[in-house]
Amino acid sequence: MITKDLVFAQIPLLAELSAAQRQILKGRSQLTEYNKGQVIYEEASPADAFYCVVSGRVVIYTRDKHANKTELEYLHPGKYFGIISLLTDEPHSVTAEALNDCLLLVIPKEDFNFILKKIPSLAIDLSRTLSRRLKRKDIHQKTIFESTVISVFSSYSQAGKSIYALNLALSMAKETHKSVIILDVALPDKTHSLPAKLGIKEPKIFNLSGCAPGGPEEIRDFISKEKFGIDIACLYYQPQDASCVKKLVEIFSLLVNDYHYLILDLPASMDQAVFSMLNQSDLIHILTSPDEVDLARTRNLIERLVSDFNFHQEKINVVINEYKLSKLTYDQQVEILGKNIFATLPKIDFEAPDRLVLDAPESEYSKVVRRAARTVGETLVGLVFGVGVAYGFCHIGVLKVIEEEGIPIDVIAGSSIGALIASLWATGKSSSQILEIAGDFKEPKHIWNLIDLTFPFTGFIKGNKLHRFLKKHLGNKTFYDVKLPLKIIASDVKNKEPKILDKGLLADAIMASCAMPGVFAPFKFRGDILFDGGIINPLPTEALLKTGVKKIIAVNVTPSREDILRQYDKLKGVVPARQERKGFSLKRYLREKFKTNIVNFIFNSVEILQSEVAQKEAQFADVVLHPDTSGLYWLELHRSKEFARRGEVEARRQLDRIRQVVNE
């Protein structure tokens, strides 16, 4: 069952509240289910409550006088709505409807007002987030639901800033299917570079200076429309003219009613006007090279933004452009910066096209920018692989369908066997190559290639053979070597909580995630004592939610409780028939007892518990694939092809549903 404590932890707005503040929320909120197609509130109805999506999706739309529907926004878990009407005490300007079965956190109007008085910090956060939604509502009817201003900046020239800004804007439009405008801001003695890259020969330039004629409303006359899917406007500013920033803010107030995303390409100048423009942004992308001097310079810039302008660290994203060579490792770069790296752009050839995401979409540069755009646009697609020993080979069939159908996956997470399959794919191995690796277990007896018995102080299996198997196929690859973000889930012995692993050697992280208690000895990873991630998160959807992923495809290969109990009595048939041997062997005796009794008992006991937890975690996914594994058993590693086939069948059965979620 989903609890309010779990919900609060998953919503960024509420996650940082104190225990006392959460208690106030718990007493003044409720979890309410809505069926697919059910209207939550209608346009012109009075403000009634604060709503937040816990699971499922909500569509926001308006209707014209002919009852034609215009869809404005799709809301995924963690998004809240209904707030403008509460703050202004005006009727709802849109209709909210459950796109599929939903669970919402609902705070009635009276309780919401009480909470804001008791928790002032929450009121401040809401006002900051929503201030731009409320500006200039009198100008014309709002046509979009929310706008985001993104500044692209660097403390020095030649950092690849403008090319990145252009490709980010193009990718944002393509990936989110929303309106995007890029504002090319320059000093009067500089030439705007972006218009030419969009095929615009003589752009009109809007002067932000206070002495320039015309008001901010005239900016619309300076916009070049829909060039390769985006609009663009060029602006000049005077560094010493304080009115420039004031006029820019007024322009923002106009354009947020017309565009979902405003991207500013700011000059690499450290003047006060530029810092003031940065302070008007919702997000800042700072470009730097991996050179030690440039990284240190970028760190100083971030510290100034935080100290002088109170800009939140989490809203500042560092983008490394590898146009300069560096001997620094990823960890060393992070240490110098003092914060994580948002994205790393590979070096591009001098002859490469300017509009890379359109003209060279399969280039590594384009893939990185595309993932950055999907992160900002909250359209990231996450893939979650659950636990299940041999059942996990079903994941291979799912990957085959994803590859063949071109389903975009931005982040992948897994526990236990799911972590192994996810890691192999994230490092660049195809589904067919992974199936070939699974073919190492051609016969039932080959399971012993992974088992090395030991005296059971902390587990029956030492794990050395499994670790050698992992090193054979993954070598010394780390999380930095993967092709897309990877999250491996383990369980923290000391703190009794899930541990999301995303640094260090992949083989070690997988060992920790596979160390089932009572069977394997706990595994030490980067100073922590860890065991099987499937104990706490057998289907780790929560791990992706915490990273901001809103669209989740989960593959739950754990059989239902009824299936597990029904198959328990048949498990002995999985173990190879005993061959007649002469004489007594203690080692053979212990092996036979081990495989038919203790481990079966432990695995099946844990599996029953995991089945219950996995079903609860599945509620956080948009699509749940549950392959039919009847007639198959968790120890049948030699039947990898059949498991993969079952996964492929289930993925194709739900292919339309997958595409619907991905393309929204």
N, C-alpha and C positions, 0 to 999 in steps of 0.2 A: 504494500500500500504506500502511495506517495504521501509523505508528511509535509507539513508546513515548514519544518526546519530544513528539509531537503530542498524545498522550493526556494526558500530565502537564500540558501547557499548558492543556487544556480542563477539568481538574478543579480547582475552587477550592481544595480541601484540599491539593493537591500543587503548584499553580501557583507558589506563592511559595518553594518550596524552592530551595536553592542548587544550582549545577552538581554539586558533590561529592555532595550528598545525593541528587540525581536519579540519579547513577551507582550509588549503593547500591541504589536502587529498581529500576533497570534490571536489575541482576544478580540480584535476588531476586523478580522478578515475571514473569508471562507473559501473553500475550494468547491467550485461549481462545474458540473458537467453540462456540455451543450452538444446536441446531436448534429450531424452533418446537415447543413442547410438551415439550421435554426438561426433566426435573427437575434442578435445580442442586444442591439438597440437600433432604432431607425433615425434617419435624417429628420431633423426638426423636433425630435422628442426631447424632453427636458433632461438635463444632466442628472445622472443617478448614481454613478459609481466609478471607481478606478478599476481598470481591468488589466491583467497581465497574463500572457499566454504561458501555461505550464507545459502542456503537450498538445499536439495537433497544430492546426493553422487557422488563421482568421483572415478573411478578405475584407478590405475597406473599399467602399464604392459610393458613388452618387448617382442620382437619376435626374434626367432632364424632364421638361414638361410633357414629353411624349413617352415617359417611363423607360427611355433607353438608358442602360446601365453603363457607367464609366468606372472601370476598376482602377483604383489609385495605388493600392499597396497590399502586399501579402505579408502577414505578420507571423513570425515563427517564435518558438519558445524563447522567453526572456524579453520580448517586446511588450510594452505597455501602451494603452490607448484609453480614450475617453477623458484624458486629462485636461485638454483645452477647455472643454465645456465646464469642468469642475472649477477651474481657476477663474474663468470669466463669468460663470453663472449664466451662460448663454446656451440655447438649445444645441444639440449635436448638429454639426454641419455635414456629416457623412453617415452612412449605414455600415454597421459591423455585422458580419455573418460568419458562422462557423463553416469553414471550407471542408472540413472533415470532423469526425468526432473529436471534441476538444475538452481539455480540462483547464479552467481559468482560475486564477487567484482574483477574488472580487472583494473590494473594500467599499461598502456603501458610502454615499456622500457625507452623511453626518459623521461617520467613523473616520473618514478620510480627513475632514477638517479638524477633528480632534487629534489625529495623529500628527498633522503638520504643526499644531501648537505644541505638542509634547516632544516632537523630534525636529527642531529647527534646521538641523543639518540636512535633513531629507528635503525640506522645503527649498533650501538653497540649491541643492543639486537639481531638483526638478526645474526651478526657475532658470538655471543656467542652460539646461538641456533644451528647454522649450521656449526660451525667450524669442528665438527667431521665428518660431511658428506663429507667435502672437503679433509680430510686427506688421504694420501697414496693412492690416486686414481690410481697411476701407478702400484700398486702391482698386482691387478687382477680386472677383471670386477666386478663392484658392483652388488651384487645379492639381496640386500634389499634396502628399501627406506630410513629408518632412524633408528638409534640405541639409546638406552637409558641405561645409567649406573646407577645402584641403589646400594647404600651401606647400609648394615644392621649393626647397631652398638649399643653398650651400654657402658656407662661409668664405669660399674662394671660387674663382672662375675655373672653367674647364673640367668641371666635375661630372659632366653629362646630364646636368639638371634639366635642360629644356627638352632634350630627346626623351628623357624619362617622363616628364610632365605630359608631353604630347601622347606618348604611347599609353600612359596611365589613363588619360582622358578617353582615348579611342577604345581601350579595353573596357573601361567602366561602362561606356555606352553599349558595347557589344554584349558584355557579360550580364549586366543588370537589366537591359532593355528599358533604361530610364534616360531622362533628358540630362545632358551634360553640356556645360559651357566652360571653356578655358579662357582665362583672363591673362593676357601677355602684358606684364607690367615692366616698364623700362624707364631709364633716365632719358632726358631730352636729347642727349648727345649720342644715344645708342640706337641701333636699328633693331626692330622687332624681328626675330628669326622665325617664329612659328608660322606666320601667314604663308610664306613661300613653301614651307613643308606641307602645307595643305592646298597648294595650288592657287593661292590668292596673291595676285600681283601688286595691287595698289590698295592696301587696307586703309580705312579711315581711322584716324587716331583720336581717341578721346583724352582731353587734357584734364587731369584731376586738380590742377592748380586753382586756388580760389579766385584768381584774377581772370581765369578763362571764362568766356561767355557760355551760357546754357546751364541748366540744372541737371541733377542726376537722372531725371526722367528721360533725358535725351540719349542716354546710353543705348537704348534700343535701336536708334538710328545708326549706331556704329557697330552693330553685331552682324557678322557674316554668318549666314544660316546654313546649318546642316552640311558642312563639309566633311564627308566621310563619316557621317553620323553624329557629329558634334558641332556646336556653335563656337565662335571665337570672337573676342573683342580685344583690341589693343589699347593700352592706356599709358600715358606719360605722367610722371609725378616729379615735383620739385622737392629735394631732400629737406630744404629749410622751410617749406611751406606746411604748417600744421593743418591747414584746411584740407590738404590732400586726403589724409586719413578719414576726416569727417565725411568728405564727399564719397569716399570708397564705401564707408559703412552705409550711407544712404543708398548707394547702388546695390549693395548686398540686400538691403531690405526690399528693394524692388525685385531683384532677380530670384530670390528664394521662393517667390510665388510662381516662377516660371520654370525653374530647374531643380532637379533632385540633387545634382552635384555641381558645385562651383570649384574649379581647380585654378589656383593662382600660380603662375610661373613668375616668381619674384627674382629680381636681380641679386647677384652675389655681392651685396653691399651691406655694410654693418651700420648704416645710419639709423637714426631714431625712427624715421618714417617706416622703414622696412620692419623694424621690430614691432611697431604699432600695428602694421598690417598682419604680421604673424600672430599677434595677440587677438586678432579678430577671427582666427581660424578655429575650426573644430578639431582638425588634425594637421600635423606638420610632418612632412617627409623631408628629412635632411640627408642629402647625398654627400658621400665622402669616399675617398679611396681607402684601400687597406694599409696605406703607408702610416707608419707610427706617428709622424708629425701631424698628418691630416686627421688621424683619429683623435689625437690629443686636442687639436684645435676644435674638433666637433664636440668633444666632451665639454670644453669650456663654454661653447655656444649653448649647449643644453643646460648647463648649470646657470647660465645667465638668464635663459628663458624661464627657468623654474624660480630663481631667486628674485629677479627683478619684475617678472610679470605674473608670478604665481601660476604658471602654466603646468598642468598635470603631466607628470612623467609618462604616464601610460598613453597620453595623446601625442607623444613625440616618437616618431618611428625613424630609425636609422637605416638607410639603404646604402650598402657597400657597392661601389662600382669598381670592378676589377680591371680598369683600364691601366692601372699601375701594378707592377709586380710587387709582391711582398712575401717575405719569408715567415711572417707571423702566422701562427695557427689560429683557427677559429676562436678557441678559448682565450688566446692572448689578445685577440682583437676585442673580445667582449670585456676582458679585464681592463684594457685601456679606456674603452668607452664608458665603462661603469653601468652598462645596460645591455640588454639583448639586442641582437641584430634582426631587424624586420625582414629584410630580403637582401640577397647578394646577386648583383647583376654580372653575368659573365662578360668578358671583353668582346666587343663586336668589331668586325672588320671595317676598315676605312671605307670600303665600297658598299657596305650594307645600306639598305634603304632606310630612310628616316622613319617611315610608318611601318616599323617591323612587325607589330602585332597583326597588321593587315596583309603585308606583302611577304612576310616570312613567318607565318604563325607557328611553324614547328621548330623554330630556332630556340635555343635555350634561353636567350634573352626574352623572347616573347612569352615563353612558359612562366618565367619568373614574374614578369609584369602582369600576366593574366591572373596568377595566383594572388598577387598583391591587390589587383582590382576586385577580385572576388572576396578577399578579406575585408576590404573597405566597404564593399557593397553588401556585405553580409549574405553572400550567396555561396559561400564555401560548401562543398559537398563532402561529407565525411563518410567513410566506410568502416564499419565495426565488425570484427571477427570474434566470435565467442569461443568458449572452451569445448572440449569433447574428445580428446585423444584422436582416434581414427576418424571419428565423425568430422573432425576438422578438415579432412580432405575434401569435404563438400565445398569448402571455400575456394578450392582450385577451380571448380566448375563455374562458380559465380564470377571469378576473375576472367575466365574465358569469355563469358558473355559481355562483361564490361569492356574487354579489349575489342571484341568483334563489333560491338555496337557503338563504340566511341563514347561511352559514358564518362564524363569528366569527374575525376576523383582528386580532391585537393589535399585531404588529410586521411590517414588510415591509422586505426588503433586495434589492438588485439590483446587478449589474455591467453596464456598457456600456448596450446597448439595454434590458436589464432594469432598470437604474437609471432610465431615462427613463420607462418604463411605470409603474414603482413610484411615481415622484414625481408623475406626473399623477394617479394614483389616490389617493395620500396627501393631495393638496391638495383632494380632493373631487370630481374629475371622475369620471363613471360610465364603465363600459366602452363604452357606446354613444358617449359624447362622445370618448373616446380613439380609437375606431375612426374617427370623423369626422375627427379630426386626422390620422390615418394616411392618410385619403383625399386629403390634399394631393398625394400622389404617384400621380396617376391613370394616368400613362403611364410607360414605362421611362425616357424622357428626363428626367423630373422629378427623377431622382436628382441631376442636376447642380445642382439648387437648393440642395444641401447641400455642393457641392464647389467650392472656390476654390483652384486650383493655385498653387504657389509654387516658387521654386527650392529643391531638396531639401537644405537644410543640415541640418535636423532632422526633416523630413517633407515629403511631397509636397503636403499640404493644410494651408492656414493655419488653417482652422476658424472663420473669421469668419462665414461663412454659417450654419454649424451653430449657432453661439452666438446669432445673430439669431433663428433658428428657435425655440430654447429660450426666449429672452426674450419672444418673441411669445406663447407659450402659458403661461409661468410667471411672466413679469414679474420683479419684484424680491422674490418670495416667498423666505422663508428656511425653514430647518428648524423654526423656531418656529411657522410658519404652517400646518404640516401637521395633518391630522385624527387621525393615529396615528403612533407612532414610525417613523422612516424611517432606514435605514442605506444609504449609497451607498459602494461599494467602488472604490477606486483603488489604484494601485501606486506606491510611493515609489521614485523613481529613485535617490536617494542611499543609502538604507538597504536597498534591495532587499527590501522587505517590503510586505505589504498595508497599506493605510491605510483605516480606517473613518471616513467623513465623516458627521458629524451636526450640524454647525454651519456657519453662513454661507449664502450665496445658493445656491439649488437649481440654477440654471442653470450656475453655475461648477462645482459639484460634479459635475454630469452631464458637463460638458465634460471634466473630469479623468478621469472613469471611461470616457469614449469615445475617449480619445486613443491609438489603437493605434500603437505604436512603428513607425517607418518610414513610416507613412501620415500621421498627424497629428503636429504638433509637440507636445512635452510641454506640459502646462498648469500654470501657476502658480496655486496655490490656498492662500490664507492662509499664504503664506511657503514652502510646499513645492512642489517640482517633481514633478508627478505624471503618470502615463500610465495607459492602459487597465487597469481593475481585473480584466478577464478574463484577463490574462496570468498572474496568480498565483491568483485566485479566480474562475474562470469560472462557478461555481455556489456562491455565498458562504454556505454553511451554517455555516461556522466563525464568521462574523461574528455570527450570531444566537446560537450556542452561548455565545459570550463574553459576551453580554448577559443570559444566564440563561434563554433560551427553551428549553423542553424538548420542545415538539411542533412539528415542522417539516414543512411541505408545500413541496417543492422542484419547480420546473418547469424541467427540463433540455431545452432546445430544440436543443442542439447535436447534429447527426447523429453516428452512430457512425463510427469510423475507416473501416470498410468502405464506408459510404454516401458519405463524403466523397471517397474515392478513386474510387468508381464514378461520382460526379457531376462530378468535376473536368473530364473531357473534354467535358462538355456545357455548361460555363459560357459558352462563346462565344456560344451561342444566346440567352443572356439579354440580351446587349448589342444595342441597336437596329441593324438593318441599315444599312450605310452608304448614304447618298444621294449620287448623282453630283453633284459640284461642279466647277466650272471653276476653274482656277488652283490655285496651291499656297498653303496656309495653314499656317504653323508652329504656330499655336495649335491648329488642327484636327488636325494631324498628332500633336502631343504628346498631345492628349486621346484619340485613338484608340489610340495606343500604351499610354497609361496604363491605360485601362479594359480592355484585352484582355491585358495582360502583367504589369506590375509589381505592381499592386494585387491582381489575382487571385492572383498567386503568393504575395504576403505574407499575404493573408487566408487562403488555403487552407493554407499552411504552419502559421500560428498556429492555425487551426481544428483541425487534426489533433492538435496538442499539447493544446489546450483540451479536446478530446473525452476524452482520457485522464485529465486532471486532474478534469474534471467528474464522471466516473464514480466516482472515489475520493471526491470531496466528497459525492456522492449517498448514500454509506453513512451519513452523519450525519443523514439525513432519515428521518422516519417514513413518509412517502408521497412517492414520486417520480413525477411526471407526465412522460412522454416522448412528446409528440405525434408522430404519423407525418407526416413532412415529405417523403416520397418524391415526386418529381416537382416539387418546389419548390426554389428556389435562394436563396442568401443575399442576392443583389442585387435580387430581385424585390419591391421596395417597393410596386409598383403592385398586388400581389395580396394586400393586407392582409386583405381579407374572407375569402379562402380560408385564409390562415394562422390567422386568428381562429377559423374554423370547425373547423380541425384541433385547436386547443387546447380548444375547447368539447367536442368528441367525446371527447378523452382525459380531461377532467375528469369528464364524466358517466360514463364507463366506470369510473372509480375513486371515484365518489361515496360508495358504501357504506364503502369503506376510509377515506376522509377523515372521514366522520361518526364512524366507530368511534374514530379517534384523537382527534378533537376532544372527544368526549363522555366519554372515560374519566376 
